């Protein structure tokens, strides 16, 4: 079996539309990708990463953390993520999740503002 690490963010957005606007790839990026001031997505910008392979990313907006059980390899990472969330003492209900293959975002970080909260929960190893 091979092992890999995924970096996780849990968050709360006001709406599903706001969330997808934040994480979805900007289609115009590839028209101007030589410009160092253009990011592949608002999520990438929040992580100070111009571009990363979004094929190595999974994300979703759900009514609660339990609904993420259907995501890739969740049976391995979700129990660990539950424990991390309990330790984080979050001040919001989780309705969004982002995970990316480790190393795609060189310096992962949490982002909080008036629009949303997206907290970095660290890396979790899984087998595939």
N, C-alpha and C positions, 0 to 999 in steps of 0.2 A: 504494500500500500504506500502511496505517496502522501506526504504531508504538505500542507500549505497554511499560511496565516492570512486571515482577513482582518482588516481594520474596520471598526464599527462606529457609527454615529447614531444616536437616538435623539429624537426631537419632537417639537410641537410647532406646527404651522397653523395659521388661522384657517386656511382652506386647502383642499386638495389641489386646486389650481395654483395657489401660491407655491406649494411644495414642488409641483412638477415644473413650474417656471424656473425655480431655483436649481433643480438638479438636471433637467434635460439639456442636452447638447444644443448649443447655438448653431443653427444651420448656416449662418453667415460666417462662422469662424473659418471655415475652409476657403472662403473667398479672400480672406485677409490674414491667413495664418502666418504670414511673414512679419506681421506687425506685433511687436513684443508687448503692446498695451492691450491686446485682445485676448480674452480667456475663452476656453472651450465651453464654459458654463459659469453661471454665478457661483455654483458650488466650488468649482476649480479656483475661481477668483478668491473665494473666502479662505481657501487653503494656500493661497499664494503659489499656485501651480498653473502655469500657462496651459498645458495640455497633459492629459493622461488617457490611457486606453479605456474608454467607457465600456468596452466589451467585457472588461474585467470588473465591472461594477454592477451591483444589483440594488434596487431601492423600491420603496413603496410607501403608500399612505394608507393606513388601516385604522379602524376604530379603537384598537387597543393592541398592546404588545403580543397578546396571545394569537392574534390573527397572522402574525409573521411565521407561524409554525409550518406553513406551506412553502416557504422559501427554500432555496437550494441549501442542502446540508443542515437545515435548521435543527434536526434531531441531535446534532453534535454541538453546535454553537449556542443554541437558545438557552439551555440550562446555565451555561457559563455567563451569558449575557444577563439573564435574570439576576444572578448573584451580583454582578457588577452594578446593575441598575439599583439594587437594594443598597449597595454601599455608597452610591453617588448622592443619595438624598435629594432627588430631583424635585423641583418645585412646580412641575407641570405634568399633565397626562401625556403619555407618549402616543403620538399618532403617525410618526414617520420614522423610517429606518433607512440607513445608507450603509452598504458595506462594499469594500474595494479590496482587491488583492494587495497585500502588504507590499510596500515599496512604491506603489503608484503615486502616492501622496507622500513626499519626502518628510514633511513636518506636520503631521495631522494635528488639528487643534479644534477646540470648541468655539462656537460662535453664538453670541446672544445679543439681540437688539430688540427694538420695539415690534418688529415684524414676526420674529420667530426665535426659537431656541434650538440649537443643534449641538449636542454634547458628544465629544469624542469619548468612547468607552474603551478604547484600546484594541489590541490585536487578540484574536482567538484562533488557535490552531484547530485544524480539522483534517480528516483523512478522506481521500477520494480515490 
